[in-house]
Amino acid sequence: MAHYVVNGGKRLEGVVTIGGAKNAALPIITAAVLAGERCRIENLPAIDDVKILCKILQKMGASVEFTPDGGMNLDPRGIDPHRGVTFDMVSSLRASYYLLGALLGRYGYVELAQPGGCSIGQRPMDLHIKGMRALGAEVSMSRGKITAKADKLVGSDIYLDVVSVGATINIMLAAARAEGQTIISNAAKEPHVVDVANFLNMMGASIKGAGTDVIRINGRQKLRGCTYAIIPDQIEAGTYMIAAAATGGDVIISNVIPTHLEAISAKLMESGVRVVEGDDGKEFFIRVTADTRLRAVNIRTIPYPGFPTDLQQPMMALLTTAKGNSFIVENIFEDRFNHVAELERMGANIKLNGRTAIVEGVEQLYGAPIYASDLRAGAALIIAALMADGESEVHNIRYIDRGYEHLQEKLRALGADIVRVED
């Protein structure tokens, strides 16, 4: 397995361009199954999760062709829904659960091993299953496998007991081809939910209200193929914003949607960072500049438009050297402090009390061998290594490869001293 060697203490400067959104790309690729025709998807992130999902679809009979311009042509007409999606296919990819709604909506049948992914806490499938059953599907679970079938899906009113991005999208996928109207109440409002709804509408679906807590879907018997470009990655952009601030840098993050980043921009400004939004006539950008020691801030992760759980770990890395005590409350996933021991290995002073972390800022982090436990923990450790005095080795970077494209190249272009070493 590969690892990164990072010599810290370098100020990040320059321009970095953000790729397509991971959290939108995965359900959009899956949603293309509903069309029953060829789709072209553009602005795909070059990450392992996209490659894994496409391999799953190919094993099921789909035709997938990546193009040099970062796009993909996907023809789902060869898919056989009775080729079960086995555990070895989905063990590292949580987003494979979107196959539940897409295959059920298209074929009325799906057999799916329970998905894997990062170990950041419980992410049960109960709301997904509740939604499929409300649409008229028979769903059973046995020996780690979910089987769902329906002669006909019929629209229904579905209330989500907990705001869930995955369940919201999965229900949208199945309901897009159901008979009648489906109303999802207490729906997730994240940008990638809106992007998936926009893609479905491009295919001929009728979805209204995405981005609010009530989504209305009028089912269509047939959807068509289309060409669609994925939105920029909100979390990748936020990660580079934090990295710029953490290294006392001056970085322009281009190809972003500033409104998606308001929560992180607000917290960075509260800590003493200068954040300026701009438009160069072609695309929006955000410039992040920091040249003094930052101040401690308090963070509570909550669903969009609040502070995203996916940026809690990178933000904690920044706050390890901020002046004062920061309080971080993780309200989404109960096991999202697995990176704390690694930060402490580098000299951080962090105390945990349940879902609350108290971060007492220290003067300096120091290089050390550190190990990522999940995707966003890996991003946090990369930022900590960039901040640190001396050399760090960041291991388990297979997690980082799942969600950040060309990380080494982008950071080196900003002046970071980072090298990927193939073991």
C-alpha positions as CSV (number, residue, x, y, z in Angstrom):
1,M,0.0,0.0,0.0
2,A,1.1,3.5,-0.7
3,H,1.7,6.3,1.8
4,Y,2.5,10.1,1.7
5,V,5.6,11.7,3.0
6,V,5.0,15.3,3.9
7,N,7.5,17.8,5.0
8,G,5.5,20.5,6.8
9,G,5.9,24.2,7.3
10,K,5.3,25.3,3.7
11,R,2.9,28.1,3.1
12,L,0.3,27.1,0.4
13,E,0.0,29.7,-2.4
14,G,-1.5,29.7,-5.8
15,V,-4.7,28.5,-7.5
16,V,-6.4,25.1,-7.2
17,T,-9.3,23.9,-9.3
18,I,-12.0,21.8,-7.7
19,G,-13.3,18.7,-9.4
20,G,-16.8,17.2,-9.6
21,A,-18.7,16.4,-6.4
22,K,-18.1,12.8,-5.2
23,N,-21.4,12.9,-3.2
24,A,-23.3,13.8,-6.4
25,A,-21.4,11.7,-8.9
26,L,-22.1,8.4,-7.2
27,P,-25.9,8.7,-7.1
28,I,-26.0,10.3,-10.5
29,I,-24.1,7.4,-12.1
30,T,-26.5,5.0,-10.4
31,A,-29.5,7.1,-11.5
32,A,-28.5,6.7,-15.2
33,V,-29.7,3.1,-14.9
34,L,-33.3,4.5,-14.7
35,A,-33.1,5.9,-18.2
36,G,-32.7,2.6,-20.1
37,E,-30.7,4.6,-22.6
38,R,-27.2,5.9,-23.0
39,C,-26.2,8.9,-20.8
40,R,-23.1,11.1,-20.8
41,I,-21.9,12.4,-17.5
42,E,-19.4,15.2,-17.4
43,N,-17.1,16.7,-14.7
44,L,-16.6,13.4,-13.0
45,P,-14.1,13.3,-10.2
46,A,-11.1,11.0,-10.8
47,I,-11.5,9.1,-7.6
48,D,-11.6,5.4,-6.6
49,D,-15.2,5.4,-5.5
50,V,-16.3,6.3,-9.1
51,K,-14.1,3.5,-10.5
52,I,-15.5,1.0,-8.0
53,L,-19.1,1.9,-8.8
54,C,-18.6,1.6,-12.5
55,K,-17.0,-1.8,-12.1
56,I,-20.1,-2.9,-10.2
57,L,-22.3,-1.7,-13.1
58,Q,-20.1,-3.4,-15.6
59,K,-20.3,-6.7,-13.8
60,M,-24.1,-6.3,-14.0
61,G,-23.9,-5.9,-17.7
62,A,-23.7,-2.1,-18.3
63,S,-21.4,-0.5,-20.8
64,V,-19.1,2.1,-19.3
65,E,-16.6,4.2,-21.3
66,F,-14.4,6.9,-19.6
67,T,-13.4,9.7,-21.9
68,P,-10.1,11.8,-21.8
69,D,-12.0,15.0,-20.9
70,G,-13.2,13.7,-17.5
71,G,-16.5,12.4,-18.8
72,M,-18.2,9.1,-19.0
73,N,-20.6,7.4,-21.4
74,L,-22.8,4.9,-19.6
75,D,-25.3,2.5,-21.4
76,P,-27.3,0.5,-18.9
77,R,-29.3,-1.5,-21.4
78,G,-27.3,-4.7,-20.8
79,I,-27.9,-4.8,-17.1
80,D,-29.4,-8.0,-15.7
81,P,-30.9,-7.1,-12.3
82,H,-30.8,-10.8,-11.3
83,R,-27.0,-10.6,-11.2
84,G,-26.9,-10.0,-7.5
85,V,-24.7,-7.3,-6.2
86,T,-22.4,-9.3,-3.9
87,F,-20.5,-8.2,-0.7
88,D,-17.1,-8.3,-2.4
89,M,-18.4,-5.8,-4.9
90,V,-19.8,-3.3,-2.3
91,S,-17.6,-3.9,0.8
92,S,-15.7,-0.6,0.3
93,L,-18.4,1.5,-1.2
94,R,-21.2,2.8,1.0
95,A,-22.9,4.6,-1.9
96,S,-23.7,1.3,-3.6
97,Y,-26.9,1.4,-1.7
98,Y,-28.3,3.7,-4.4
99,L,-28.6,0.6,-6.5
100,L,-31.6,-0.3,-4.3
101,G,-33.7,2.6,-5.5
102,A,-32.4,2.7,-9.1
103,L,-32.7,-1.0,-9.9
104,L,-36.1,-1.3,-8.1
105,G,-37.4,1.7,-10.0
106,R,-36.1,0.4,-13.4
107,Y,-36.6,-3.4,-13.1
108,G,-38.9,-3.9,-10.1
109,Y,-36.2,-6.2,-8.6
110,V,-32.9,-5.9,-6.8
111,E,-30.7,-8.2,-4.8
112,L,-28.0,-6.2,-2.9
113,A,-25.4,-7.1,-0.3
114,Q,-25.4,-4.6,2.6
115,P,-22.8,-1.9,1.6
116,G,-19.6,-1.2,3.4
117,G,-17.6,2.1,3.4
118,C,-15.8,4.2,6.1
119,S,-16.2,3.2,9.8
120,I,-17.6,6.5,11.1
121,G,-20.6,5.2,13.0
122,Q,-23.9,3.6,12.4
123,R,-25.5,4.3,9.1
124,P,-28.5,2.0,9.1
125,M,-30.6,1.2,6.0
126,D,-33.9,1.3,7.9
127,L,-35.1,4.6,6.3
128,H,-34.2,3.4,2.8
129,I,-36.2,0.2,3.4
130,K,-39.1,2.1,4.9
131,G,-39.2,4.3,1.7
132,M,-39.2,1.3,-0.6
133,R,-41.9,-0.4,1.3
134,A,-44.0,2.7,1.3
135,L,-43.8,2.7,-2.5
136,G,-45.2,-0.9,-2.5
137,A,-42.0,-3.0,-2.6
138,E,-41.6,-6.2,-0.7
139,V,-38.3,-6.0,1.1
140,S,-36.5,-8.7,3.0
141,M,-33.1,-8.9,4.7
142,S,-31.2,-12.1,5.3
143,R,-27.6,-12.9,5.9
144,G,-26.4,-9.5,5.1
145,K,-28.4,-9.3,1.8
146,I,-31.3,-7.0,0.9
147,T,-33.8,-8.3,-1.6
148,A,-36.6,-6.0,-2.9
149,K,-39.2,-6.6,-5.6
150,A,-42.4,-5.0,-6.8
151,D,-44.8,-5.7,-9.7
152,K,-45.6,-2.0,-9.6
153,L,-44.3,1.0,-7.5
154,V,-47.0,3.4,-6.4
155,G,-46.4,6.9,-5.1
156,S,-46.8,7.6,-1.4
157,D,-46.4,10.2,1.3
158,I,-43.1,9.4,3.2
159,Y,-41.9,11.1,6.3
160,L,-38.2,10.6,7.2
161,D,-37.8,10.3,11.0
162,V,-34.2,11.6,10.7
163,V,-32.9,13.8,7.9
164,S,-31.0,11.4,5.7
165,V,-29.2,12.3,2.4
166,G,-28.9,8.6,1.3
167,A,-32.6,7.8,2.0
168,T,-33.8,11.0,0.4
169,I,-31.9,10.2,-2.8
170,N,-32.8,6.5,-2.8
171,I,-36.5,7.3,-2.5
172,M,-36.2,9.9,-5.3
173,L,-34.7,7.3,-7.6
174,A,-37.4,4.7,-7.0
175,A,-40.2,7.2,-7.1
176,A,-39.1,8.8,-10.4
177,R,-40.6,5.9,-12.2
178,A,-43.4,5.0,-9.8
179,E,-47.1,5.5,-10.6
180,G,-48.5,8.7,-9.1
181,Q,-47.1,11.3,-6.7
182,T,-44.6,10.7,-4.0
183,I,-44.0,13.4,-1.3
184,I,-40.9,13.1,0.9
185,S,-41.2,15.2,4.1
186,N,-38.2,16.1,6.3
187,A,-36.0,15.6,3.2
188,A,-32.3,16.3,3.1
189,K,-31.4,19.7,1.5
190,E,-27.7,19.1,0.6
191,P,-26.4,20.4,-2.8
192,H,-25.9,16.9,-4.1
193,V,-29.6,16.1,-3.4
194,V,-30.5,19.0,-5.7
195,D,-27.9,17.9,-8.3
196,V,-29.4,14.4,-8.5
197,A,-32.9,15.8,-8.8
198,N,-31.7,18.1,-11.6
199,F,-30.2,15.1,-13.4
200,L,-33.4,13.1,-13.1
201,N,-35.4,16.0,-14.4
202,M,-33.0,16.2,-17.4
203,M,-33.9,12.6,-18.1
204,G,-37.6,13.5,-18.1
205,A,-38.6,13.0,-14.4
206,S,-40.8,15.5,-12.6
207,I,-39.2,16.4,-9.3
208,K,-40.0,19.7,-7.4
209,G,-38.8,21.1,-4.1
210,A,-35.3,19.6,-4.0
211,G,-33.2,21.8,-1.7
212,T,-36.2,22.2,0.7
213,D,-37.5,19.8,3.3
214,V,-40.5,18.7,1.1
215,I,-39.8,17.1,-2.3
216,R,-42.6,16.1,-4.7
217,I,-42.1,13.5,-7.3
218,N,-44.6,12.8,-10.1
219,G,-43.6,9.4,-11.5
220,R,-43.0,8.8,-15.2
221,Q,-43.3,5.5,-17.0
222,K,-40.3,6.3,-19.2
223,L,-37.1,8.3,-18.8
224,R,-34.6,9.1,-21.5
225,G,-30.8,9.4,-21.8
226,C,-29.2,12.8,-21.5
227,T,-25.9,14.7,-21.0
228,Y,-25.2,16.2,-17.6
229,A,-22.3,18.0,-15.8
230,I,-21.9,17.4,-12.1
231,I,-21.6,20.3,-9.7
232,P,-18.2,21.2,-8.1
233,D,-17.3,19.3,-4.9
234,Q,-18.3,21.3,-1.8
235,I,-16.2,19.1,0.5
236,E,-13.0,19.1,-1.6
237,A,-13.3,22.9,-1.9
238,G,-13.8,23.2,1.9
239,T,-10.8,21.0,2.5
240,Y,-8.5,23.3,0.4
241,M,-9.9,26.3,2.1
242,I,-9.0,24.8,5.5
243,A,-5.6,23.7,4.2
244,A,-4.8,27.3,3.0
245,A,-5.8,28.8,6.3
246,A,-4.0,26.1,8.4
247,T,-0.7,26.9,6.6
248,G,-1.0,30.6,6.7
249,G,-1.5,30.6,3.0
250,D,-3.0,32.6,0.2
251,V,-4.9,30.3,-2.2
252,I,-7.6,30.9,-4.8
253,I,-10.0,28.0,-5.0
254,S,-11.6,28.0,-8.4
255,N,-14.7,26.3,-9.9
256,V,-16.8,26.5,-6.7
257,I,-20.4,27.4,-5.8
258,P,-19.9,29.9,-2.9
259,T,-23.4,29.5,-1.5
260,H,-22.5,25.8,-0.9
261,L,-19.6,26.9,1.3
262,E,-21.1,29.6,3.5
263,A,-20.9,27.6,6.7
264,I,-17.2,26.9,6.3
265,S,-16.5,30.4,5.1
266,A,-18.2,31.8,8.2
267,K,-16.2,29.7,10.6
268,L,-12.9,30.5,8.9
269,M,-13.7,34.2,9.1
270,E,-14.7,33.9,12.7
271,S,-11.2,32.4,13.3
272,G,-9.5,35.3,11.7
273,V,-9.1,34.1,8.1
274,R,-9.9,36.5,5.2
275,V,-12.3,34.8,2.8
276,V,-13.3,36.7,-0.4
277,E,-15.7,35.5,-3.1
278,G,-15.2,36.4,-6.7
279,D,-16.2,35.8,-10.3
280,D,-13.7,35.9,-13.2
281,G,-16.4,35.9,-15.8
282,K,-16.0,32.1,-16.4
283,E,-16.5,30.6,-13.0
284,F,-16.8,31.5,-9.3
285,F,-13.8,31.4,-7.0
286,I,-13.0,31.9,-3.3
287,R,-9.7,33.4,-2.1
288,V,-8.5,32.3,1.4
289,T,-5.7,34.3,3.1
290,A,-4.3,33.8,6.6
291,D,-1.2,35.5,7.9
292,T,-1.6,35.5,11.7
293,R,-2.3,32.9,14.4
294,L,-5.9,31.9,14.2
295,R,-8.5,32.1,17.0
296,A,-10.4,29.2,18.5
297,V,-14.0,28.7,17.3
298,N,-16.8,26.4,18.3
299,I,-18.4,24.0,15.8
300,R,-21.6,21.9,15.7
301,T,-22.1,19.6,12.8
302,I,-25.7,19.7,11.5
303,P,-27.3,18.9,8.2
304,Y,-27.0,21.4,5.3
305,P,-27.0,24.4,5.4
306,G,-25.2,23.9,8.7
307,F,-21.5,23.0,9.2
308,P,-20.9,19.7,7.3
309,T,-19.8,16.6,9.2
310,D,-17.4,15.8,6.3
311,L,-15.4,19.0,7.2
312,Q,-15.4,18.5,11.0
313,Q,-12.2,16.4,10.9
314,P,-10.2,18.7,8.6
315,M,-11.3,21.7,10.7
316,M,-10.2,20.1,13.9
317,A,-6.7,19.8,12.4
318,L,-6.6,23.5,11.8
319,L,-7.9,24.3,15.3
320,T,-5.1,22.3,17.0
321,T,-2.9,25.4,16.8
322,A,-5.5,28.1,17.2
323,K,-5.3,30.4,20.1
324,G,-7.7,29.3,22.9
325,N,-10.1,26.4,23.4
326,S,-12.4,25.2,20.6
327,F,-15.4,23.0,21.2
328,I,-16.5,20.6,18.5
329,V,-19.8,18.8,18.7
330,E,-20.4,15.9,16.2
331,N,-24.1,15.5,15.8
332,I,-24.2,13.3,12.7
333,F,-21.9,10.3,13.2
334,E,-20.9,8.9,16.6
335,D,-17.5,7.5,15.6
336,R,-16.1,10.5,13.8
337,F,-13.3,11.3,16.3
338,N,-11.1,8.3,15.2
339,H,-8.4,10.8,14.0
340,V,-7.9,12.4,17.4
341,A,-5.3,9.9,18.6
342,E,-3.2,10.6,15.5
343,L,-3.4,14.3,16.0
344,E,-2.3,13.8,19.6
345,R,0.7,11.8,18.3
346,M,1.7,15.0,16.5
347,G,1.4,17.1,19.7
348,A,-2.2,18.2,19.7
349,N,-4.1,18.6,23.0
350,I,-7.6,17.2,22.6
351,K,-10.0,15.9,25.2
352,L,-13.1,13.8,24.3
353,N,-16.4,13.7,26.1
354,G,-18.9,11.6,24.2
355,R,-19.7,13.5,21.0
356,T,-17.8,16.6,22.1
357,A,-14.1,17.4,21.5
358,I,-12.3,20.1,23.4
359,V,-9.3,21.3,21.4
360,E,-6.8,23.4,23.4
361,G,-4.6,25.1,20.9
362,V,-0.8,24.4,21.0
363,E,2.0,26.4,19.5
364,Q,3.1,23.8,17.0
365,L,2.4,20.3,15.6
366,Y,5.3,18.0,14.9
367,G,5.8,15.4,12.2
368,A,5.1,11.8,13.0
369,P,3.9,8.5,11.4
370,I,0.1,8.7,11.3
371,Y,-2.7,6.5,10.1
372,A,-6.0,7.5,8.4
373,S,-9.0,5.6,9.7
374,D,-11.5,6.9,7.0
375,L,-11.7,9.4,4.1
376,R,-12.1,12.7,5.9
377,A,-9.8,11.6,8.7
378,G,-7.2,11.2,6.0
379,A,-7.8,14.7,4.8
380,A,-7.4,16.0,8.4
381,L,-4.1,14.2,8.8
382,I,-2.8,15.6,5.5
383,I,-3.6,19.1,6.7
384,A,-2.0,18.4,10.1
385,A,1.1,17.1,8.3
386,L,1.2,20.3,6.1
387,M,1.1,22.4,9.4
388,A,3.7,20.4,11.3
389,D,7.3,21.0,11.9
390,G,9.3,18.1,10.3
391,E,8.4,15.1,8.3
392,S,5.2,13.0,8.6
393,E,4.3,9.8,7.0
394,V,0.5,9.5,6.3
395,H,-0.5,5.8,5.9
396,N,-3.8,4.1,4.8
397,I,-4.1,6.6,2.0
398,R,-6.5,4.2,0.2
399,Y,-9.2,6.1,2.1
400,I,-8.0,9.4,0.7
401,D,-7.9,8.0,-2.8
402,R,-11.6,7.3,-2.5
403,G,-12.6,10.9,-2.4
404,Y,-9.8,13.3,-3.4
405,E,-8.6,13.5,-7.0
406,H,-5.0,14.2,-7.9
407,L,-4.3,15.3,-4.2
408,Q,-0.5,15.1,-4.5
409,E,-0.4,17.1,-7.7
410,K,-2.8,19.8,-6.5
411,L,-0.9,20.3,-3.2
412,R,2.5,20.3,-4.9
413,A,1.2,23.0,-7.3
414,L,0.4,25.1,-4.3
415,G,3.9,24.7,-2.9
416,A,3.5,21.7,-0.5
417,D,6.3,19.3,0.0
418,I,4.4,16.0,-0.4
419,V,5.5,12.8,-2.2
420,R,3.5,9.6,-2.7
421,V,5.6,6.5,-2.0
422,E,4.4,3.2,-3.4
423,D,5.3,0.5,-0.8
